[in-house]
Amino acid sequence: HGMKITQAMVLAAGLGTRLRPITDSKPKPLVRVAGKPMLDYALDALAKAGVDHAVVNVHHFADQMEAHLAAYPRLQVEVSDERDQLMDSGGGLVKGLRLLQPGPLFVMNADLFWVGEPSGQPTSLQRLGDAFDPDTMDMLLLCVPLEKTTGHNGKKDFQLDDSGRLSRYTDGAQPLVYAGAIAMHSALCADAPETPFSLNRYFDEAIARGRLYGLILDGHWLTVGTPEALDEAEKVLADLSVGA
């Protein structure tokens, strides 16, 4: 198995309220971290992994998002317009899928990213695509060990068993944080409601079926929820680039 995945849905419609006052004038995905808009970390990772077509949902400062995406050079990007109604992560995915071909895809969050992947190796997203098997998996989630995160609130999301299956964290030796990237097949959403709902519904349904799998990120993961976390992220990125 293993799939060459060439299309993606990027979830970028959140309000970024905890990043005020920065997000009073721009959408969170366009907030710069070490000089680069957060959104571009996600788009660059997709382009590097061989994706050529991405859909990005927009809501907050949608005009700024559309202008930025129109100028982004490395992918064909289409906009899924949520100006009228925010659809949440699951609903946003379902709506965005209308603009993609049926088949495998990546789903990514636009406001968290990772750095420090080993050079000369397949990227985390390529590894995710290679490991995704739609016959046995509903979703394959990129996860990161808690100690390799910056800016995270400390929440432990998942734990991995010996077969690579994920379950909600209870007491595993290595607590994992969901890293904001999924490999999946669009068929999973065939019967989805066209109303707002969270991806957590899909995660829990897949766990119940024994079909939620995880892959561990090789790198350092950053999330920027608050102005303080932005300072912290820039410091970590400066330290990492000095060490590279």
C-alpha positions in Angstrom: 0.0 0.0 0.0 1.1 3.6 0.4 -0.2 6.5 -1.6 1.2 9.3 -3.6 -1.1 12.0 -2.3 -1.3 15.1 -4.5 -4.2 17.1 -3.1 -5.0 18.6 0.3 -7.5 20.5 2.4 -6.0 23.2 4.6 -8.1 24.3 7.6 -7.5 28.0 7.9 -10.9 29.6 8.9 -10.5 29.9 12.6 -10.8 33.3 14.3 -7.5 33.4 16.2 -9.2 35.3 19.1 -6.5 34.4 21.6 -3.9 36.1 19.4 -5.5 39.5 19.8 -4.5 42.3 19.2 -2.5 40.8 16.3 -5.6 39.2 14.8 -7.6 42.5 15.0 -6.0 43.4 11.7 -5.1 40.1 10.0 -6.2 36.5 10.0 -4.2 34.1 12.2 -2.8 32.0 9.3 -1.1 35.2 7.9 0.5 36.1 11.3 4.3 35.8 10.6 6.5 33.5 12.7 10.2 34.2 12.1 9.2 36.3 9.0 7.0 33.7 7.3 3.2 33.5 7.5 2.0 30.5 9.4 -0.1 29.4 6.5 3.0 29.2 4.3 4.7 26.7 6.6 1.7 24.4 5.8 1.6 25.1 2.1 5.3 24.7 1.7 5.2 21.4 3.5 2.5 20.2 1.1 4.4 21.5 -2.0 7.5 19.8 -0.8 5.6 16.5 -0.4 4.4 16.6 -4.0 0.9 18.1 -3.5 -0.1 20.2 -6.4 -3.7 21.1 -5.6 -4.9 22.5 -2.3 -8.2 23.9 -1.0 -8.0 26.4 1.8 -11.1 27.5 3.8 -11.4 31.2 4.7 -13.6 33.3 7.0 -11.8 35.9 9.1 -10.3 38.6 6.9 -11.2 36.4 3.9 -10.1 39.1 1.4 -6.6 39.1 2.8 -6.5 35.3 2.7 -7.7 35.2 -0.9 -5.1 37.8 -2.0 -2.3 35.9 -0.3 -3.4 32.5 -1.7 -3.7 34.0 -5.2 0.0 35.0 -5.0 1.3 31.8 -3.5 3.5 30.3 -6.2 4.1 26.6 -5.4 0.6 25.1 -5.6 -2.7 25.5 -7.3 -4.9 26.8 -4.5 -8.7 27.1 -4.4 -10.7 28.9 -1.7 -13.5 27.3 0.2 -15.5 30.4 1.3 -16.9 30.3 4.8 -17.6 34.0 5.1 -21.3 33.3 5.7 -20.9 30.4 8.2 -17.9 28.9 10.0 -18.1 25.1 9.5 -15.7 23.9 12.2 -12.9 21.4 11.3 -15.1 18.5 10.2 -17.7 20.6 8.4 -14.9 22.7 6.8 -13.3 19.5 5.4 -16.6 18.2 4.0 -17.3 21.5 2.3 -13.8 21.8 0.9 -13.9 18.3 -0.5 -16.4 19.5 -3.1 -13.5 21.3 -4.7 -11.2 18.3 -4.7 -11.2 15.0 -6.7 -12.5 11.8 -5.0 -9.5 10.0 -3.6 -6.7 10.2 -1.0 -5.8 13.6 0.5 -4.0 15.3 3.2 -5.8 17.5 5.7 -3.7 20.1 7.5 -4.2 22.9 10.0 -2.9 26.3 8.9 -1.9 27.6 12.4 0.6 25.0 13.6 3.6 23.6 11.9 6.9 21.7 12.4 10.5 22.2 11.6 13.8 20.3 11.9 12.9 17.3 9.8 16.0 15.2 8.9 17.3 16.3 5.6 17.7 13.8 2.8 14.8 11.7 4.2 11.2 11.6 3.0 9.2 14.4 4.7 6.7 13.8 7.4 3.9 14.2 4.9 5.5 11.9 2.4 5.9 9.3 5.2 2.2 9.9 6.1 1.1 9.2 2.5 3.4 6.2 2.2 2.0 4.6 5.4 -1.6 5.3 4.7 -3.7 2.2 3.9 -7.3 3.0 3.2 -8.2 -0.8 3.5 -7.3 -0.8 7.2 -7.4 2.9 8.2 -10.0 5.6 8.2 -7.4 8.2 9.0 -3.7 8.2 9.7 -2.8 11.1 12.0 0.6 12.7 12.3 1.4 12.9 16.0 4.2 14.4 18.0 5.6 13.4 21.4 4.6 16.0 24.0 8.3 16.9 24.8 8.9 17.9 21.1 6.2 20.6 21.2 6.4 24.4 21.7 3.4 26.5 22.6 1.2 23.6 23.4 -1.2 23.7 26.4 0.1 20.4 27.7 -3.0 18.4 26.6 -2.2 14.8 25.9 -4.3 13.7 22.9 -3.5 10.1 22.0 -1.4 7.1 22.7 -0.2 4.5 20.2 -0.4 0.7 20.6 2.1 -1.8 19.2 0.1 -2.1 15.9 0.2 1.6 15.2 -3.4 2.2 16.3 -4.3 5.4 18.2 -6.6 5.7 21.2 -7.4 8.7 23.4 -4.8 9.2 26.0 -5.3 7.5 29.3 -1.9 6.4 30.7 0.4 5.5 27.9 4.2 5.8 28.3 4.5 8.3 25.5 1.8 10.9 25.4 1.2 12.2 21.9 -0.2 15.5 20.6 -2.1 15.5 17.4 0.2 17.4 15.0 -2.5 18.8 12.7 -2.0 16.6 9.6 -4.1 13.7 8.4 -3.9 11.2 5.5 -7.3 10.0 4.5 -9.6 9.1 1.6 -12.5 11.4 0.7 -14.9 8.4 0.8 -14.8 8.7 4.6 -16.9 11.8 4.3 -19.5 10.4 1.8 -22.4 10.5 4.3 -21.3 13.5 6.3 -23.8 16.2 7.4 -23.4 19.6 5.7 -23.4 21.3 9.1 -20.6 22.4 11.4 -19.0 19.6 13.3 -15.5 18.8 14.7 -13.0 16.3 13.3 -13.0 14.8 16.8 -16.2 13.0 15.7 -14.3 11.2 13.0 -11.4 10.5 15.3 -13.7 8.9 17.9 -15.7 6.9 15.3 -12.4 5.6 13.8 -11.1 4.7 17.2 -14.3 2.7 17.9 -13.7 0.8 14.7 -10.0 0.2 15.4 -9.2 2.3 12.3 -7.5 5.4 13.6 -3.7 5.1 13.1 -0.8 7.3 14.1 2.6 8.2 12.7 5.2 10.0 14.9 6.6 13.2 13.6 10.4 13.4 13.3 11.0 17.1 14.1 9.9 19.9 16.4 6.3 21.1 16.4 5.1 24.6 17.1 1.7 26.0 17.8 1.1 29.7 18.2 -2.1 30.5 20.1 -1.2 33.6 22.0 1.2 36.6 21.6 3.4 35.0 24.3 3.6 31.8 22.3 4.6 33.8 19.3 7.7 35.1 21.1 8.4 31.6 22.3 8.1 30.1 18.8 10.5 32.7 17.3 13.0 32.0 20.0 12.8 28.2 19.4 13.1 28.7 15.6 16.2 31.0 16.1 17.8 28.3 18.3 17.0 25.5 15.9 18.3 27.3 12.8 21.6 28.1 14.7 21.9 24.4 15.4 21.1 23.3 11.8 
